[in-house]
Amino acid sequence: MTASPTLTSEDLAKRWHVTRLTLARWRMEGSGPPYVKLGAGAQSRVIYLLQDIEARERDHRHLDQITDH
């Protein structure tokens, strides 16, 4: 089994142009993307599976409607 590519909180914050604090708030609110918490306490860290991030980006994209007038 091959490991899925992952992003750190810093990677995702840069990708989405938000702060790591925003990502942390979204995790606490349950409104952010799926994540994996590794470890416990002060030594814990959060990672995001790239496939989950790409799926969320697809689900939240907005396409402009072009109409002929």
N, CA and C of each residue as an Amber inpcrd file, in Angstrom:
protein
   207
   0.8520000  -1.1730000   0.0000000   0.0000000   0.0000000   0.0000000
   0.8960000   1.2340000   0.0000000   0.6170000   2.1820000  -0.8900000
   1.3960000   3.4120000  -0.9230000   0.7140000   4.4690000  -0.0770000
   1.5210000   5.3020000   0.5350000   0.9850000   6.3630000   1.3780000
   0.3870000   7.4670000   0.5130000  -0.7220000   8.0090000   0.9740000
  -1.3430000   9.1270000   0.2720000  -0.5360000  10.3910000   0.5300000
  -0.3940000  11.2590000  -0.4830000   0.2770000  12.5390000  -0.2490000
  -0.4930000  13.3500000   0.7920000   0.2360000  14.0760000   1.6110000
  -0.3890000  14.8550000   2.6720000   0.0760000  16.3050000   2.6310000
  -0.6640000  17.1510000   3.3120000  -0.3210000  18.5530000   3.5010000
  -0.2850000  18.8360000   4.9950000   0.6410000  19.6640000   5.4220000
   0.6370000  20.1450000   6.8020000  -0.3430000  21.3150000   6.8930000
  -0.6070000  21.7660000   8.1020000  -1.4550000  22.9510000   8.2750000
  -0.8390000  24.1520000   7.5750000   0.4770000  24.2640000   7.6520000
   1.1610000  25.3830000   6.9920000   1.0020000  25.2920000   5.4720000
   1.1440000  24.0900000   4.9260000   0.9640000  23.8900000   3.4810000
  -0.4410000  24.2940000   3.0460000  -1.4480000  23.8340000   3.7850000
  -2.8330000  24.1260000   3.4090000  -3.1490000  25.6040000   3.5850000
  -2.6330000  26.2090000   4.6340000  -2.8550000  27.6420000   4.8490000
  -2.3180000  28.4430000   3.6580000  -1.1470000  28.0830000   3.1830000
  -0.5740000  28.7660000   2.0070000  -1.4060000  28.5030000   0.7600000
  -1.8230000  27.2740000   0.5870000  -2.6090000  26.8970000  -0.5950000
  -3.9140000  27.6680000  -0.6590000  -4.5670000  27.8170000   0.4940000
  -5.8780000  28.4680000   0.5340000  -5.8160000  29.9400000   0.9400000
  -4.6290000  30.4670000   1.1710000  -4.4580000  31.8780000   1.5450000
  -5.2420000  32.2340000   2.8070000  -5.1190000  31.3750000   3.8020000
  -5.6980000  31.6160000   5.1250000  -4.5920000  31.3890000   6.1570000
  -4.8600000  31.7250000   7.4010000  -3.8750000  31.4970000   8.4520000
  -4.0420000  30.1030000   9.0500000  -3.0030000  29.6460000   9.7250000
  -3.1060000  28.3650000  10.4370000  -4.1290000  28.4780000  11.5580000
  -4.2870000  29.6730000  12.1220000  -5.3090000  29.8710000  13.1610000
  -6.7120000  29.6830000  12.5890000  -6.9090000  30.1160000  11.3680000
  -8.2080000  29.8980000  10.7220000  -8.4740000  28.4050000  10.5590000
  -7.4720000  27.6650000  10.1200000  -7.6380000  26.2090000   9.9930000
  -7.9570000  25.5810000  11.3400000  -7.2760000  26.0290000  12.3970000
  -7.5270000  25.4960000  13.7440000  -8.9570000  25.8070000  14.1850000
  -9.4130000  27.0280000  13.8890000 -10.7900000  27.4060000  14.2550000
 -11.7880000  26.5420000  13.5020000 -11.5410000  26.3240000  12.2160000
 -12.4320000  25.4670000  11.4290000 -12.4730000  24.0580000  11.9950000
 -11.3250000  23.5430000  12.4550000 -11.3150000  22.1990000  13.0520000
 -12.1700000  22.1810000  14.3170000 -12.0330000  23.2050000  15.1460000
 -12.8090000  23.2630000  16.3890000 -14.3010000  23.3790000  16.1020000
 -14.6530000  24.1120000  15.0490000 -16.0610000  24.3050000  14.6840000
 -16.6250000  23.1170000  13.9080000 -15.7380000  22.2670000  13.4100000
 -16.1860000  21.1570000  12.5820000 -16.5580000  21.5680000  11.1760000
 -16.0960000  22.7500000  10.7540000 -16.4770000  23.2490000   9.4350000
 -15.3590000  23.1390000   8.4100000 -14.1930000  22.7120000   8.8080000
 -13.0610000  22.6200000   7.8980000 -13.0030000  21.2880000   7.1860000
 -11.9580000  21.1100000   6.4120000 -11.7890000  19.8430000   5.6890000
 -11.4170000  18.7150000   6.6460000 -11.6060000  17.4680000   6.2210000
 -11.1880000  16.3350000   7.0580000  -9.6860000  16.4200000   7.3450000
  -9.2990000  15.9740000   8.5250000  -7.8850000  16.0130000   8.9070000
  -7.5490000  14.7960000   9.7400000  -6.2600000  14.5720000   9.9160000
  -5.7620000  13.4810000  10.7460000  -4.8930000  14.0990000  11.8310000
  -5.1710000  13.7680000  13.0750000  -4.3600000  14.2550000  14.1890000
  -3.3970000  13.1450000  14.5930000  -2.1270000  13.4520000  14.5630000
  -1.0860000  12.4950000  14.9200000  -0.5190000  12.8540000  16.2800000
  -0.4520000  11.8910000  17.1700000   0.0950000  12.1420000  18.4990000
  -0.9460000  12.7270000  19.4310000  -0.4630000  13.1200000  20.6150000
  -1.3580000  13.6870000  21.6260000  -0.6450000  14.8160000  22.3550000
  -1.4430000  15.6970000  22.9170000  -0.8890000  16.7790000  23.7200000
  -0.0770000  17.7650000  22.9000000   0.9290000  18.3400000  23.5460000
   1.7400000  19.3790000  22.9220000   2.5410000  18.8590000  21.7260000
   2.7590000  17.5620000  21.6570000   3.5400000  16.9780000  20.5620000
   2.6860000  16.5680000  19.3650000   1.3830000  16.7930000  19.4360000
   0.5150000  16.3710000  18.3380000   0.6800000  17.2980000  17.1400000
   0.3140000  16.7760000  15.9890000   0.3040000  17.5900000  14.7800000
  -0.8410000  17.1360000  13.8910000  -1.2380000  18.0120000  13.0150000
  -2.3720000  17.7640000  12.1300000  -1.8640000  17.6930000  10.7010000
  -2.3680000  16.7260000   9.9550000  -2.0950000  16.6520000   8.5250000
  -3.4210000  16.4990000   7.7850000  -3.3800000  16.8390000   6.5210000
  -4.5520000  16.7260000   5.6520000  -4.1680000  15.8390000   4.4750000
  -5.0370000  14.9040000   4.1170000  -4.7940000  14.0730000   2.9400000
  -5.0880000  14.9060000   1.6970000  -4.1440000  14.9280000   0.7740000
  -4.3020000  15.7240000  -0.4360000  -5.5800000  15.3540000  -1.1710000
  -5.9280000  14.0770000  -1.2080000  -7.1470000  13.6620000  -1.9130000
  -8.3840000  14.2900000  -1.2730000  -8.3990000  14.4550000   0.0550000
  -9.5270000  15.1090000   0.7320000  -9.5930000  16.5950000   0.3840000
  -8.4310000  17.2400000   0.3250000  -8.3860000  18.6710000   0.0090000
  -8.8440000  18.9050000  -1.4210000  -8.3560000  18.0870000  -2.3470000
  -8.7660000  18.2350000  -3.7470000 -10.2500000  17.9700000  -3.9240000
 -10.7950000  17.0070000  -3.1960000 -12.2350000  16.7280000  -3.2690000
 -13.0320000  17.9170000  -2.7440000 -12.5860000  18.4980000  -1.6420000
 -13.2900000  19.6640000  -1.0840000 -13.2180000  20.8440000  -2.0460000
 -12.0810000  21.0320000  -2.6810000 -11.9610000  22.1210000  -3.6550000
 -12.9120000  21.9030000  -4.8290000 -13.0370000  20.6630000  -5.2860000
 -13.9890000  20.3740000  -6.3740000 -15.4210000  20.6450000  -5.9290000
 -15.7430000  20.2320000  -4.7090000 -17.1060000  20.3900000  -4.2000000
 -17.4780000  21.8480000  -3.9560000 -16.4920000  22.6970000  -3.7290000
 -16.7630000  24.0920000  -3.3810000 -16.4220000  25.0750000  -4.4960000
 -16.1850000  24.5680000  -5.6840000 -15.8600000  25.5010000  -6.7620000
 -17.1310000  26.1390000  -7.2880000 -16.9710000  27.3390000  -7.7860000
 -18.0950000  28.1030000  -8.3400000 -17.7860000  28.3750000  -9.8010000
 -18.6910000  28.0010000 -10.6350000 -18.5230000  28.2250000 -12.0650000
 -19.4400000  29.3530000 -12.5010000 -18.8710000  30.3270000 -13.1970000
 -19.6890000  31.4070000 -13.7250000 -20.5780000  30.8780000 -14.8340000
 -21.7950000  31.3400000 -14.8240000 -22.7470000  30.9620000 -15.8610000
 -22.6130000  31.9730000 -17.0030000 -22.3600000  31.4850000 -18.1760000
 -22.2500000  32.3550000 -19.3400000 -23.5310000  32.2100000 -20.1340000
 -24.1770000  33.3390000 -20.3790000 -25.4290000  33.3140000 -21.1380000
 -25.3180000  34.2820000 -22.3130000 -25.9970000  33.9680000 -23.3720000
 -26.0620000  34.8640000 -24.5340000 -27.2670000  35.7730000 -24.3610000
 -27.0370000  37.0670000 -24.4900000 -28.1410000  38.0310000 -24.4190000
 -28.2220000  38.8230000 -25.6630000
